[in-house]
């Protein structure tokens, strides 16, 4: 059980980082929030991918074997609190002459999916859009874990693809003397 909570924490902390980062810079990009969420989403994807790529190696050393379904369990445990909060908020009803609760409720639900806001917007802010948004976290967790399982390093692949590998310096046996 500790294994699953450790993996879920790896996913949750990266999602939380992306969500907080979105909120910090949200004011500057308020008019383009869904476009800004695309940039934050890309950062979040790389964070989750690399964390679970690393976690695969940790699981191999710690537990001896790796099951690919573990990554899905990690992601589902990690997103469960946010999804439950969204469900609870959607069923709340409150009447107030001061606060328009329907708008507040909609903004709270949107706020919990902040890094994936553009996916929810593509879904029309309906249930299928939110399901698709949360499914991306599960899919990226699986892909990161699978890449670690197959020993595929995305960073090295991109460096080789664009020729960004550092040049190897020729080694010579000549000893240089400066006198």
Buried (B, 14 or more C-beta within 10 A) or exposed (E): EEBBEBBBBBBBBBBBBBBEBBEEEBEEBEEEBBEBBBBBBEBBBBBBBBBBBBBBEBBEEEEEEBEEEBBBBBBBBBBEEBBEBBEEBEEEEEEEEEEEBEEBBBEBBBBBBBBBBBBBBEBEBEEEBBEBBBBBBBBBBBBBBBBBBEEEBBEEEEEEEEEEEEEEEEEEEEEEEEE
